[in-house]
Amino acid sequence: MAAGRASGGGGWRRAAVRTWMLRVGSSFLIWTAVVQLASVWQPRLPRSWPAACLDRRSAGANATVDLSVIGGEEHGLSGSRSSPPALLPRRIYKSNGYLKVSCNGGLNQMRAAICDMVTIARHLNLTLVIPELDKTSFWADPSDFGDIFNVNHFINSLRDEVKIIKALPKKFSSKIRTEPFTMPPVSWSSEKYYLKQILPLVRKHKVIHFNRTDARLANNGLPLRLQKLRCRINYEGLRFTPEIEALGDKLISILRRSGFFVVLHLRYEMDMLSFSGCTHGCSDRETEELTRMRYAFPWWKEKEIVSEKKRLEGLCPLTPEETALVLRALGFTRDALIYIASGEIYGGERRMAALRASYPKIVRKEMLLSAEELRPFQNHSTQMAALDYLVSVASDVFVPTYDGNMAKVVEGHRRYAGFHRTIVLDRREIVELLDLLQDGKLSWDQFSTAVKEVHKNRMGQPTPRKVIPGRPKEEDYFYANPQECTGPSRISSIESRESDI
C-alpha cells in the first residue's frame, strides 16, 4: 500500500512538474511574440495628444515643446512628414482587363476625367494604365502625367481600390499586335452603362482605349460609394509633383505675408473669347482675329455666334473693365491684394488698365517668382495652371469671372476643404445691372446694393447640387459641389466667419 501511495505521489509530482514547465514555456513564447510585435508596431495616436503622453522620459523641468510642428502639415503648408505614410493593403481582385485612357482638354478638365476613369476602372474591376494627357489641343503642352502629378503617390494611395500600372504589359504593347479597341464612351453615363456596354467589350478585347474622357460619368444617380471614391481620388489621390507643390507653397507663403488675399480667375484669354464668340469691348480687328481662330479649330463646333446675345444670356466671361466694377460693388477695397490666376489676358495691359486703376495691388506669379524659378515651367501651360490651382484653393476668397472647368473644380475643392468663400458670379444678372448703370438708370449705390443682394447666397455656402433630369449640361457639375463628400464633419460654420468681405 505504501509503495502504491509512493508511486502515485511520484506520478502526481511528475504531472505537476510537466504542467508547470508547459506554463513557463507558453509564457516565454507569448512574451517573445509580444516583444517582437512591439519592435515593429507603434500605435498612431492623435496629433493633439501632448508629447509627454508618448514618452514620459521627455517630461520634467527641462522638457521643451517642439514648435516646428505648429503651422506645418496640419495647416496645409509645406513641410515633409517625419516618416512616409504606411502603404495601404493592396486590394486583391481578378482583373477583367486593361483600361487605357487619353484625356482631352486643359488641366482641370483632365483632372476631373482622371477621377472618373479611376472610378470606372474600380467599378468594372479593371487594371488602369496611367492616363495619357492632351498634347494636341490649343494649349499644345507636351507634359506627361508624371510631369504634373505625383505618379507613385497616385498608384499607392489608391492601391486598396484599384490596380494602376505605368504601362501595358509587353504582350499588349508589341508592335506585332494591332492597336487596342478604341472608342469614346457616351457622355454623362451611369455606372449601369459601363457594366452593360463597356465590360463585355473589355472581356472580349482584353484592352480598351477611351480616346475622349471629358464628362463621361453622370453627375447624379451614382451609388454613394462611387461618388465618395471620386472625391477621394480628386482630393487625396491626385497630388502635383513635389516641384510644383514646392513652388505653389512658396507663392502662397509670399501672398500670406500680406495677410488677406483674393484670387481672381480672370478668364479673359484668347482661346476662351474665340471659342465662346464673346467680343464685347474688343476692336473690329480683334473680333476678326478671334473669329478666324474659331474657324481654324475644327473641334470647336459652334462657328456662327452673336456675341451680344450670348453676353445678355450670361454666357460670356466678364471683361476686365466689368470685373473692376463688380469687385467694387461687392465691397472689395482699393488696397485688396488680388492674385490673377490665368494665362495671358487678351488685349494685354490696355485691357487691364481699368482693373489696375481700381486695384493697384494686382499681382501674378510672374511678379512674385524669379525668372529662374519659373524657367522649368515655361511653355508648359498645364504646369503653370497647376500653380494657379494651388494658390486658388488656398486663397481667402476665390472669384472666377467664368464658370469654366477651373472655376468649377476649384469651387468644389474649396467646398470640400471647409466651404471657403467662393463668389459664384451670376453673369446674367450682372450684365443687366451693368447696362443699367452705364445707361444712367441706376446710381452707384443702387448698383452696389443690387449686386450684393444677387450674390448673398452665392458665396460658397453649403447648398444642394441642382439636378435637372435629362439635361446634365445644365445641372450643377459634380466636381463643383461634391455634396456626398462634404458632410457635417467637414463643415466649418460659415455663420461664425465675418460677414464682410
C-alpha positions as CSV (number, residue, x, y, z in Angstrom):
1,M,0.0,0.0,0.0
2,A,2.8,2.3,1.0
3,A,4.6,1.6,-2.3
4,G,1.5,2.2,-4.2
5,R,1.0,5.5,-2.5
6,A,4.6,6.5,-3.1
7,S,4.2,5.6,-6.8
8,G,1.0,7.5,-7.1
9,G,2.6,10.5,-5.3
10,G,5.6,10.5,-7.8
11,G,3.2,10.4,-10.7
12,W,1.3,13.4,-9.4
13,R,4.6,15.3,-8.8
14,R,5.7,14.5,-12.4
15,A,2.4,15.7,-13.8
16,A,2.7,18.9,-11.8
17,V,6.2,19.5,-13.0
18,R,5.1,18.9,-16.6
19,T,2.2,21.3,-16.2
20,W,4.5,24.0,-14.6
21,M,7.1,23.6,-17.4
22,L,4.3,23.9,-20.0
23,R,3.0,27.1,-18.5
24,V,6.5,28.6,-18.2
25,G,7.3,27.7,-21.8
26,S,4.0,29.1,-23.1
27,S,4.5,32.3,-21.1
28,F,8.0,32.6,-22.6
29,L,6.7,32.1,-26.2
30,I,3.9,34.7,-25.7
31,W,6.3,37.2,-24.1
32,T,8.8,36.8,-27.0
33,A,6.0,37.3,-29.6
34,V,4.8,40.5,-27.8
35,V,8.4,41.9,-27.7
36,Q,8.8,41.1,-31.5
37,L,5.5,42.8,-32.3
38,A,6.3,45.8,-30.2
39,S,9.5,46.4,-32.1
40,V,7.7,46.7,-35.4
41,W,4.4,48.3,-34.4
42,Q,4.0,51.7,-33.0
43,P,0.5,53.0,-32.3
44,R,-0.7,56.1,-34.1
45,L,-2.1,58.5,-31.5
46,P,-4.0,61.7,-32.3
47,R,-1.7,64.6,-33.0
48,S,-3.4,66.7,-30.4
49,W,-2.1,64.4,-27.6
50,P,0.8,66.0,-25.6
51,A,4.3,64.7,-26.3
52,A,4.6,63.7,-22.7
53,C,1.9,61.1,-23.2
54,L,4.1,59.4,-25.8
55,D,7.4,59.5,-23.9
56,R,7.5,60.0,-20.1
57,R,11.2,60.5,-20.3
58,S,10.7,63.8,-22.0
59,A,8.7,65.2,-19.1
60,G,10.4,67.2,-16.5
61,A,11.9,70.6,-15.7
62,N,14.0,70.7,-18.8
63,A,11.3,69.4,-21.2
64,T,10.6,71.7,-24.2
65,V,7.8,71.9,-26.8
66,D,8.7,71.4,-30.4
67,L,7.2,74.5,-32.0
68,S,8.2,73.4,-35.5
69,V,5.1,71.4,-35.9
70,I,2.8,74.4,-35.5
71,G,1.6,75.7,-38.9
72,G,3.1,72.7,-40.6
73,E,1.3,69.8,-42.4
74,E,-1.9,70.2,-40.4
75,H,-2.3,73.7,-41.7
76,G,-1.7,72.7,-45.3
77,L,1.7,74.4,-45.5
78,S,4.8,72.9,-47.0
79,G,6.9,70.5,-44.9
80,S,7.9,66.9,-45.2
81,R,6.5,64.2,-42.9
82,S,8.8,62.7,-40.4
83,S,8.1,59.3,-41.9
84,P,6.4,58.1,-45.1
85,P,2.7,57.1,-44.7
86,A,2.1,53.4,-44.2
87,L,1.4,51.6,-47.5
88,L,-2.2,50.6,-47.9
89,P,-3.0,46.9,-48.3
90,R,-3.5,46.1,-51.9
91,R,-7.0,45.1,-53.0
92,I,-6.9,41.6,-54.4
93,Y,-9.2,41.0,-57.3
94,K,-9.3,39.2,-60.7
95,S,-8.9,41.9,-63.3
96,N,-11.3,41.8,-66.2
97,G,-8.9,43.6,-68.5
98,Y,-7.0,46.8,-69.0
99,L,-8.3,50.4,-69.3
100,K,-6.2,52.8,-71.3
101,V,-7.3,56.5,-71.5
102,S,-6.3,59.6,-73.4
103,C,-7.5,62.7,-71.6
104,N,-8.6,65.7,-73.6
105,G,-8.8,69.4,-72.6
106,G,-6.9,71.6,-70.1
107,L,-5.6,70.7,-66.6
108,N,-8.9,70.8,-64.8
109,Q,-11.0,69.0,-67.4
110,M,-8.3,66.3,-67.4
111,R,-8.2,66.2,-63.6
112,A,-11.9,65.5,-63.3
113,A,-11.7,63.0,-66.1
114,I,-8.9,61.1,-64.4
115,C,-11.1,60.8,-61.3
116,D,-13.9,59.4,-63.4
117,M,-11.7,56.9,-65.2
118,V,-10.3,55.5,-61.9
119,T,-13.8,55.2,-60.6
120,I,-14.9,53.3,-63.8
121,A,-11.8,51.0,-63.5
122,R,-12.7,50.3,-59.9
123,H,-16.4,49.6,-60.7
124,L,-15.5,47.2,-63.5
125,N,-12.6,45.5,-61.8
126,L,-10.1,46.7,-64.4
127,T,-6.4,47.5,-64.3
128,L,-5.9,51.1,-65.2
129,V,-2.9,52.3,-67.2
130,I,-1.5,55.7,-66.1
131,P,-3.6,58.2,-68.2
132,E,-2.1,60.0,-71.2
133,L,-2.6,63.8,-71.2
134,D,-3.7,66.0,-74.0
135,K,-0.8,67.3,-76.1
136,T,-2.6,68.3,-79.3
137,S,-5.3,70.8,-78.3
138,F,-5.0,74.6,-78.1
139,W,-2.5,74.5,-75.2
140,A,0.0,72.2,-77.0
141,D,1.6,71.3,-73.7
142,P,4.0,68.3,-74.1
143,S,3.7,67.4,-70.4
144,D,3.1,63.8,-69.4
145,F,1.1,62.6,-66.4
146,G,4.3,62.4,-64.3
147,D,5.3,65.9,-65.2
148,I,2.2,67.2,-63.4
149,F,1.1,64.6,-60.9
150,N,3.0,62.5,-58.4
151,V,2.8,59.1,-60.0
152,N,3.9,56.9,-57.1
153,H,1.5,58.6,-54.7
154,F,-1.3,58.2,-57.2
155,I,-0.7,54.5,-57.5
156,N,0.0,53.8,-53.8
157,S,-2.8,55.9,-52.4
158,L,-5.4,54.1,-54.4
159,R,-4.0,50.6,-54.3
160,D,-6.7,49.4,-51.9
161,E,-9.3,50.2,-54.5
162,V,-7.8,49.6,-58.0
163,K,-4.6,48.4,-59.6
164,I,-2.8,51.2,-61.5
165,I,0.2,50.4,-63.7
166,K,2.6,52.6,-65.6
167,A,2.4,50.8,-68.9
168,L,0.6,47.9,-70.6
169,P,2.3,44.5,-70.3
170,K,4.7,43.8,-73.2
171,K,2.4,41.2,-74.6
172,F,-0.1,44.0,-75.4
173,S,2.3,46.7,-76.4
174,S,4.1,44.6,-79.0
175,K,4.3,46.2,-82.5
176,I,3.1,42.9,-84.0
177,R,-0.3,43.3,-82.3
178,T,-3.0,45.6,-83.6
179,E,-4.0,48.8,-81.8
180,P,-6.3,48.3,-78.8
181,F,-10.0,48.6,-79.3
182,T,-10.6,52.4,-79.2
183,M,-13.8,54.3,-78.6
184,P,-15.2,57.4,-76.8
185,P,-17.7,56.4,-74.0
186,V,-21.1,58.1,-74.0
187,S,-21.1,61.4,-72.1
188,W,-22.8,61.7,-68.7
189,S,-23.3,57.9,-68.4
190,S,-24.4,56.0,-65.4
191,E,-22.5,53.1,-63.8
192,K,-25.0,50.7,-65.5
193,Y,-23.9,51.8,-68.9
194,Y,-20.3,50.8,-68.1
195,L,-21.4,47.4,-66.7
196,K,-23.8,46.6,-69.6
197,Q,-22.0,48.1,-72.6
198,I,-18.3,48.5,-71.7
199,L,-17.5,45.5,-69.6
200,P,-18.4,43.0,-72.3
201,L,-16.1,44.9,-74.7
202,V,-13.2,44.7,-72.3
203,R,-13.7,41.0,-71.7
204,K,-13.7,40.5,-75.5
205,H,-10.7,42.7,-76.4
206,K,-8.7,42.5,-73.1
207,V,-7.7,46.1,-73.6
208,I,-10.0,49.1,-74.2
209,H,-8.8,52.6,-75.0
210,F,-11.0,55.6,-74.3
211,N,-9.9,58.4,-76.6
212,R,-12.3,61.0,-75.0
213,T,-12.7,61.4,-71.3
214,D,-14.5,64.7,-70.6
215,A,-17.8,64.3,-68.7
216,R,-18.2,60.6,-69.3
217,L,-19.7,59.9,-65.9
218,A,-23.0,61.3,-64.6
219,N,-23.2,64.0,-62.0
220,N,-26.0,62.3,-60.1
221,G,-27.7,59.0,-59.6
222,L,-24.5,57.0,-58.9
223,P,-24.1,54.8,-55.9
224,L,-22.8,56.7,-52.8
225,R,-19.6,54.6,-52.7
226,L,-18.7,55.7,-56.3
227,Q,-19.3,59.3,-55.5
228,K,-17.1,59.2,-52.4
229,L,-14.4,57.4,-54.4
230,R,-14.5,60.3,-57.0
231,C,-13.8,62.6,-54.1
232,R,-11.1,60.5,-52.6
233,I,-9.2,60.3,-56.0
234,N,-9.6,64.1,-56.5
235,Y,-8.6,65.4,-53.1
236,E,-6.3,62.6,-51.8
237,G,-5.1,60.6,-54.8
238,L,-4.1,63.4,-57.2
239,R,-1.2,65.4,-55.9
240,F,1.0,67.6,-58.0
241,T,4.7,66.8,-58.4
242,P,7.0,67.8,-55.4
243,E,8.4,70.6,-57.7
244,I,5.0,72.1,-58.5
245,E,3.8,71.8,-54.9
246,A,7.0,73.4,-53.5
247,L,6.7,76.4,-55.9
248,G,3.0,76.6,-55.1
249,D,3.7,76.7,-51.4
250,K,6.2,79.5,-52.0
251,L,3.6,81.6,-53.9
252,I,1.1,81.0,-51.1
253,S,3.6,82.0,-48.4
254,I,4.6,85.2,-50.2
255,L,0.9,86.2,-50.5
256,R,0.1,85.3,-46.9
257,R,2.8,87.7,-45.7
258,S,0.4,90.5,-46.7
259,G,-2.4,88.8,-44.8
260,F,-5.7,88.6,-46.7
261,F,-5.6,87.9,-50.4
262,V,-8.1,87.3,-53.2
263,V,-7.6,85.1,-56.3
264,L,-9.4,86.4,-59.4
265,H,-9.7,83.8,-62.1
266,L,-9.9,86.3,-64.9
267,R,-10.9,84.0,-67.8
268,Y,-10.3,86.7,-70.5
269,E,-7.9,84.8,-72.6
270,M,-7.7,84.4,-76.4
271,D,-8.8,80.8,-76.6
272,M,-11.9,81.4,-74.4
273,L,-13.0,84.5,-76.3
274,S,-12.6,82.8,-79.6
275,F,-14.3,79.6,-78.5
276,S,-17.3,81.4,-76.9
277,G,-17.5,84.1,-79.6
278,C,-17.6,86.8,-76.9
279,T,-16.1,90.0,-78.2
280,H,-17.7,92.7,-76.0
281,G,-15.2,95.5,-75.7
282,C,-13.0,94.2,-78.5
283,S,-12.0,96.2,-81.5
284,D,-13.0,95.2,-85.1
285,R,-9.5,93.9,-85.7
286,E,-9.6,91.8,-82.5
287,T,-13.1,90.5,-83.4
288,E,-11.9,89.3,-86.8
289,E,-8.8,87.7,-85.3
290,L,-10.9,85.7,-82.8
291,T,-13.4,84.7,-85.5
292,R,-10.6,83.4,-87.7
293,M,-9.2,81.4,-84.9
294,R,-12.6,79.8,-84.1
295,Y,-12.9,78.6,-87.7
296,A,-9.3,77.3,-87.6
297,F,-10.1,74.7,-84.9
298,P,-12.4,72.0,-86.3
299,W,-13.3,70.5,-83.0
300,W,-14.9,73.8,-81.9
301,K,-18.3,73.0,-83.3
302,E,-20.1,76.4,-82.9
303,K,-18.9,78.9,-85.6
304,E,-21.6,81.5,-86.2
305,I,-22.1,83.3,-82.8
306,V,-23.9,86.5,-82.0
307,S,-21.7,88.0,-79.2
308,E,-24.1,90.4,-77.7
309,K,-26.9,87.8,-77.5
310,K,-24.6,85.4,-75.6
311,R,-23.5,88.2,-73.3
312,L,-27.1,89.1,-72.3
313,E,-27.7,85.4,-71.6
314,G,-24.8,85.4,-69.1
315,L,-22.7,83.0,-71.3
316,C,-19.7,85.3,-71.7
317,P,-16.7,85.8,-69.3
318,L,-16.8,89.2,-67.7
319,T,-14.4,91.7,-69.3
320,P,-11.6,93.2,-67.1
321,E,-13.5,96.5,-67.1
322,E,-16.7,94.8,-66.0
323,T,-14.8,92.9,-63.3
324,A,-13.4,96.0,-61.7
325,L,-16.9,97.4,-61.3
326,V,-18.3,94.2,-59.8
327,L,-15.5,93.8,-57.3
328,R,-16.0,97.4,-56.1
329,A,-19.8,96.8,-55.9
330,L,-19.2,93.7,-53.8
331,G,-17.1,95.7,-51.3
332,F,-13.5,94.9,-52.1
333,T,-11.5,98.0,-51.1
334,R,-8.8,99.6,-53.2
335,D,-6.0,98.1,-51.0
336,A,-7.1,94.5,-51.6
337,L,-4.3,92.2,-52.7
338,I,-5.5,90.4,-55.9
339,Y,-3.7,87.5,-57.5
340,I,-4.6,86.9,-61.2
341,A,-4.9,83.2,-61.9
342,S,-5.0,83.0,-65.7
343,G,-2.9,82.9,-68.8
344,E,-2.2,86.0,-70.9
345,I,-5.1,88.5,-70.9
346,Y,-6.3,89.2,-74.4
347,G,-5.5,92.8,-75.2
348,G,-2.7,92.9,-72.7
349,E,-2.2,95.9,-70.3
350,R,-4.6,98.1,-72.4
351,R,-7.5,95.9,-71.3
352,M,-6.1,95.6,-67.7
353,A,-5.8,99.4,-67.2
354,A,-9.3,99.9,-65.6
355,L,-8.8,97.0,-63.3
356,R,-5.3,98.1,-62.2
357,A,-6.6,101.7,-61.6
358,S,-9.2,100.3,-59.2
359,Y,-6.9,97.7,-57.6
360,P,-3.2,98.7,-57.7
361,K,-2.1,95.7,-55.7
362,I,-2.7,93.2,-58.6
363,V,-0.1,90.5,-58.9
364,R,0.7,87.5,-61.0
365,K,3.1,84.6,-60.4
366,E,5.5,86.1,-62.8
367,M,5.7,89.2,-60.5
368,L,6.3,87.1,-57.3
369,L,8.7,84.5,-58.6
370,S,12.0,84.9,-60.3
371,A,12.6,84.0,-64.0
372,E,14.9,81.2,-62.8
373,E,12.2,79.7,-60.6
374,L,9.7,79.8,-63.4
375,R,12.0,78.6,-66.2
376,P,11.2,74.8,-65.8
377,F,7.5,75.7,-66.3
378,Q,7.8,77.9,-69.3
379,N,6.0,76.7,-72.4
380,H,4.1,74.2,-70.2
381,S,0.8,75.9,-69.7
382,T,-0.7,72.9,-67.8
383,Q,2.1,73.1,-65.2
384,M,1.6,76.8,-64.9
385,A,-2.1,76.2,-64.4
386,A,-1.3,73.8,-61.6
387,L,0.5,76.6,-59.7
388,D,-2.6,78.8,-60.1
389,Y,-4.8,75.9,-58.9
390,L,-2.8,75.6,-55.7
391,V,-3.0,79.3,-55.0
392,S,-6.7,79.4,-55.8
393,V,-7.6,76.6,-53.4
394,A,-5.6,78.3,-50.6
395,S,-6.9,81.9,-51.1
396,D,-9.1,83.7,-48.7
397,V,-11.6,84.5,-51.4
398,F,-11.9,82.9,-54.9
399,V,-13.7,84.9,-57.6
400,P,-14.0,83.3,-61.1
401,T,-15.3,85.5,-63.9
402,Y,-16.5,82.5,-66.0
403,D,-17.8,79.1,-65.0
404,G,-15.2,77.0,-66.9
405,N,-13.5,73.8,-65.7
406,M,-11.0,75.5,-63.4
407,A,-13.7,77.6,-61.7
408,K,-15.9,74.6,-61.1
409,V,-13.1,72.2,-59.9
410,V,-11.6,74.8,-57.6
411,E,-15.0,75.7,-56.2
412,G,-15.6,72.0,-55.4
413,H,-12.2,71.7,-53.8
414,R,-12.8,74.7,-51.6
415,R,-16.2,73.3,-50.5
416,Y,-14.5,70.0,-49.6
417,A,-11.9,71.9,-47.6
418,G,-14.5,73.6,-45.5
419,F,-16.7,75.8,-47.6
420,H,-14.2,78.5,-48.1
421,R,-15.5,81.7,-49.6
422,T,-16.1,81.4,-53.3
423,I,-18.1,84.0,-55.1
424,V,-20.0,82.4,-57.9
425,L,-21.0,85.4,-60.1
426,D,-24.4,85.5,-61.7
427,R,-23.3,86.9,-65.0
428,R,-26.7,87.2,-66.5
429,E,-27.9,89.5,-63.6
430,I,-24.6,91.3,-63.6
431,V,-24.7,92.2,-67.3
432,E,-28.2,93.6,-66.9
433,L,-27.2,95.7,-63.9
434,L,-24.0,96.9,-65.6
435,D,-26.0,98.1,-68.6
436,L,-28.5,99.9,-66.4
437,L,-25.6,101.6,-64.6
438,Q,-23.9,102.6,-67.9
439,D,-27.2,104.0,-69.2
440,G,-27.6,106.1,-66.1
441,K,-30.7,104.2,-64.9
442,L,-29.1,103.1,-61.7
443,S,-27.0,105.1,-59.3
444,W,-23.7,103.6,-58.0
445,D,-25.3,102.9,-54.6
446,Q,-28.3,101.2,-56.2
447,F,-26.0,99.1,-58.4
448,S,-23.8,98.1,-55.5
449,T,-26.8,97.2,-53.3
450,A,-28.3,95.1,-56.1
451,V,-25.0,93.2,-56.8
452,K,-24.6,92.3,-53.1
453,E,-28.2,91.2,-52.9
454,V,-27.9,88.9,-56.0
455,H,-24.8,87.2,-54.5
456,K,-25.7,86.9,-50.8
457,N,-26.4,83.2,-51.4
458,R,-23.6,82.6,-53.9
459,M,-20.6,82.7,-51.6
460,G,-19.8,79.0,-51.4
461,Q,-22.2,78.1,-48.7
462,P,-23.5,74.5,-48.3
463,T,-26.2,74.1,-51.0
464,P,-27.8,71.1,-52.6
465,R,-26.5,70.3,-56.1
466,K,-29.0,71.3,-58.7
467,V,-30.3,68.2,-60.6
468,I,-32.0,68.5,-64.0
469,P,-33.0,65.0,-65.2
470,G,-32.2,64.5,-68.9
471,R,-30.2,67.8,-69.1
472,P,-26.8,67.1,-67.4
473,K,-25.1,70.1,-69.1
474,E,-27.5,72.5,-67.4
475,E,-27.3,71.0,-63.9
476,D,-24.6,71.6,-61.3
477,Y,-21.3,69.8,-62.0
478,F,-20.4,67.1,-59.5
479,Y,-16.9,68.4,-59.1
480,A,-18.2,71.9,-58.3
481,N,-20.4,70.7,-55.5
482,P,-19.4,67.2,-54.3
483,Q,-22.1,67.2,-51.6
484,E,-21.8,63.5,-50.9
485,C,-18.3,64.2,-49.5
486,T,-19.0,67.4,-47.5
487,G,-20.9,66.1,-44.6
488,P,-21.3,67.6,-41.1
489,S,-17.8,66.5,-40.1
490,R,-16.3,68.7,-42.8
491,I,-18.5,71.7,-42.5
492,S,-16.9,74.7,-40.7
493,S,-19.6,77.1,-39.7
494,I,-19.9,79.9,-42.2
495,E,-22.0,81.9,-39.8
496,S,-19.1,82.2,-37.4
497,R,-17.0,84.0,-40.1
498,E,-17.0,87.7,-40.6
499,S,-19.9,88.7,-42.8
500,D,-17.9,91.4,-44.6
501,I,-15.5,90.5,-47.4
